[in-house]
């Protein structure tokens, strides 16, 4: 992969104060992009932005007015954005039975993961369409592609996949590409805290993937960089799972599991 893969691109990354978003900011910067970071955690966003010599902004994606204000601030401070990575989102810790999910919890997942992703994509994507170029990648999840006990989170991430498909068709003739990326279990600080807290089981996570391991944050960054770059110039409206084979592993259980590594 070229170190200049994203040379000359100005990319806004939400949720880059930590985790996958931060990994993407560092990865993109190494490949020549100028980075803008937006997060509800402004101190974390500022720390990441300082590392990549970029700009940091505060935004609460649950607040539609804040999204419009963010767009105005970025336009005034940084100028036009050529790429957008919607990485910000909220995810569950404990598994909650559907009858125990209240409207407040449900609405919070959809306010951030769905409404926030949609309106941020619309604000910046329409600007890109007006200029005749741009690329958007929205972070979904493999839980939006299969049945899981994440009754609110999984549905919200399935919505992100559909948002991306719809907007891809909307702006295809305006040369704006929109794709989604569905991570599996990624070795982030957040996941490791869930494992330490007993909310997730590390052995089950690794055994559930065909490759027998978790996904590393840089592997998400590499896939996102590809989709944002001209290397993917004819790719739009797709969802790219990056899951170490989690999606393909389940049906092999009935045949004794995937084969071990060749000797």
C-alpha positions in Angstrom: 0.0 0.0 0.0 1.4 3.3 -1.1 2.5 5.8 1.6 1.0 8.5 -0.6 -2.3 6.6 -1.0 -4.3 9.5 0.5 -1.9 12.3 -0.6 -3.7 15.6 -0.9 -7.0 14.4 0.7 -8.6 16.3 3.5 -10.4 13.8 5.7 -12.9 14.4 8.5 -12.9 11.5 11.0 -15.6 11.4 13.7 -15.0 9.4 16.9 -11.2 9.7 16.5 -10.5 10.5 20.2 -9.8 6.8 20.7 -10.2 3.3 19.4 -10.7 2.6 15.7 -11.1 6.3 14.9 -7.8 7.2 16.4 -6.1 4.3 14.6 -7.5 5.5 11.3 -6.3 9.1 11.9 -2.8 8.0 12.5 -2.9 5.6 9.5 -4.4 8.1 7.1 -1.8 10.7 8.1 1.0 8.3 7.3 -0.5 8.0 3.9 -0.5 11.7 3.1 -3.9 12.9 4.2 -4.7 16.0 6.2 -6.8 15.1 9.2 -9.7 16.8 10.9 -11.0 15.1 14.1 -14.5 15.6 15.6 -15.6 13.9 18.8 -17.8 14.4 21.8 -14.6 13.9 23.8 -12.9 17.1 22.8 -9.8 16.5 24.9 -9.3 13.1 23.3 -9.9 14.7 19.8 -7.4 17.4 20.5 -4.8 14.8 21.6 -5.3 12.8 18.4 -5.3 15.9 16.2 -2.0 17.1 17.8 -0.5 13.7 16.9 -1.5 14.0 13.3 -0.9 17.8 13.0 -4.6 18.2 12.3 -7.6 20.2 13.6 -10.0 19.1 16.4 -13.6 20.0 16.9 -16.3 19.1 19.4 -19.5 17.5 18.2 -22.4 15.6 19.8 -23.9 13.6 16.9 -27.1 13.2 18.8 -27.7 16.9 18.3 -28.6 17.8 14.7 -27.9 21.5 15.3 -24.4 20.6 16.4 -23.8 18.8 13.1 -24.7 21.9 11.1 -22.5 24.0 13.4 -19.6 21.6 12.9 -19.9 21.8 9.1 -19.9 25.6 9.3 -16.9 25.7 11.6 -14.9 23.3 9.4 -15.7 25.2 6.3 -14.5 28.4 7.9 -11.4 26.9 9.5 -10.3 24.1 7.2 -12.1 24.6 3.8 -13.7 21.8 1.8 -13.5 18.2 3.0 -12.8 15.5 0.4 -13.3 12.5 2.6 -15.5 11.6 5.5 -15.1 8.6 7.9 -18.1 8.3 10.2 -16.5 6.3 13.0 -18.3 7.8 16.0 -21.0 5.7 17.6 -22.1 4.1 20.9 -22.0 0.4 21.6 -23.4 -1.7 24.4 -21.6 -3.4 27.3 -24.0 -5.9 28.8 -26.4 -7.9 26.7 -29.9 -6.6 27.3 -33.0 -8.7 26.7 -35.4 -7.0 24.3 -38.1 -6.6 27.0 -35.6 -4.7 29.2 -34.7 -2.2 26.5 -36.4 1.1 27.3 -37.2 3.8 24.8 -34.5 6.1 26.2 -31.8 3.4 25.5 -33.2 2.6 22.1 -33.5 6.3 21.1 -29.9 7.0 22.2 -28.5 4.3 19.9 -30.5 5.6 17.0 -29.8 9.3 17.7 -26.0 8.7 17.5 -25.5 5.7 15.3 -28.3 6.3 12.7 -29.4 9.9 12.8 -26.0 11.2 13.5 -24.4 9.2 10.7 -27.2 10.1 8.2 -27.1 13.9 8.8 -23.4 14.2 8.9 -23.2 12.2 5.7 -25.8 14.5 4.1 -24.2 17.7 5.2 -20.8 16.8 3.9 -21.8 14.5 1.1 -24.1 17.2 -0.5 -21.1 19.6 -0.4 -19.0 17.0 -2.1 -21.7 16.4 -4.7 -21.8 20.1 -5.4 -18.0 20.0 -6.1 -18.3 16.8 -8.2 -16.0 14.6 -6.1 -15.7 13.0 -2.7 -15.8 9.7 -0.7 -17.6 8.7 2.5 -17.1 5.6 4.6 -19.5 4.8 7.4 -18.6 2.3 10.1 -21.3 -0.3 10.6 -20.8 -3.7 12.3 -21.1 -7.4 11.6 -23.9 -7.3 14.2 -25.9 -5.5 11.6 -25.4 -8.4 9.2 -26.4 -11.4 11.4 -28.8 -12.2 14.1 -27.3 -11.3 17.5 -28.7 -10.4 21.0 -27.8 -6.7 20.4 -31.4 -5.8 19.7 -30.9 -2.0 19.6 -27.2 -1.7 18.5 -27.4 -4.4 15.8 -30.5 -2.8 14.2 -28.8 0.6 14.4 -25.8 -0.7 12.5 -27.9 -2.5 9.9 -29.4 1.0 9.3 -26.0 2.4 8.7 -25.4 -0.1 5.9 -28.7 0.9 4.2 -28.0 4.6 4.7 -24.7 4.1 2.8 -26.4 2.2 0.0 -29.1 4.8 -0.5 -26.7 7.8 -0.5 -24.3 5.9 -2.8 -27.0 5.8 -5.5 -28.1 9.4 -4.7 -24.7 10.9 -5.5 -23.2 8.3 -7.8 -23.6 10.6 -10.9 -22.0 13.4 -8.9 -18.9 11.3 -8.4 -19.3 10.9 -4.7 -18.8 7.4 -3.5 -20.4 6.1 -0.3 -19.6 2.7 1.3 -19.8 1.1 4.7 -17.4 -1.0 6.6 -18.5 -3.7 9.1 -15.9 -4.5 11.7 -16.0 -7.7 13.7 -14.4 -7.9 17.1 -11.6 -5.3 17.0 -8.9 -5.2 19.7 -9.6 -1.7 21.0 -9.3 -0.4 24.5 -13.1 -0.5 24.8 -13.3 -4.2 23.9 -10.5 -5.1 26.2 -12.3 -3.2 29.1 -15.4 -5.2 28.3 -13.4 -8.4 28.4 -11.8 -7.4 31.7 -15.3 -6.5 33.1 -16.7 -9.9 32.2 -19.0 -8.6 29.5 -17.2 -10.5 26.8 -15.2 -13.7 26.7 -11.8 -13.5 24.8 -11.7 -17.2 24.1 -15.1 -17.2 22.5 -14.3 -14.1 20.5 -11.2 -15.7 19.0 -12.7 -19.1 18.4 -15.7 -17.6 16.7 -13.6 -16.2 13.9 -12.4 -18.5 11.1 -8.9 -16.9 11.4 -8.9 -17.6 15.2 -8.1 -14.1 16.3 -9.4 -10.6 16.8 -9.1 -7.8 14.2 -6.4 -5.2 14.8 -7.3 -1.5 14.7 -4.9 -0.9 11.8 -6.6 -3.5 9.8 -9.8 -1.4 10.0 -7.8 1.6 9.1 -6.2 -0.1 6.0 -9.7 -1.1 4.7 -11.1 2.4 5.3 -8.1 4.0 3.6 -8.7 1.8 0.6 -12.4 2.7 0.3 -11.7 6.4 0.7 -8.8 6.4 -1.8 -8.8 6.5 -5.6 -7.7 2.8 -5.4 -11.5 2.1 -4.9 -12.6 4.6 -7.6 -15.2 2.3 -9.1 -16.5 1.0 -5.7 -19.7 2.5 -4.2 -22.7 1.2 -2.3 -20.9 -1.8 -0.8 -20.5 -3.0 2.7 -17.0 -4.4 3.4 -16.8 -6.8 6.4 -13.4 -6.8 8.2 -14.0 -9.5 10.7 -11.2 -12.1 10.6 -13.7 -14.5 9.1 -16.4 -14.2 11.8 -19.2 -14.2 9.3 -18.1 -17.3 7.5 -17.2 -19.4 10.5 -20.6 -20.3 11.9 -21.8 -22.9 9.4 -18.5 -24.8 9.7 -19.4 -25.8 13.3 -21.7 -28.5 11.9 -18.6 -30.1 10.1 -16.2 -30.0 13.1 -15.1 -26.4 12.6 -12.6 -24.8 10.2 -9.5 -26.9 9.6 -6.4 -26.1 11.6 -3.3 -24.5 10.1 -1.4 -26.6 7.6 1.6 -28.3 9.1 
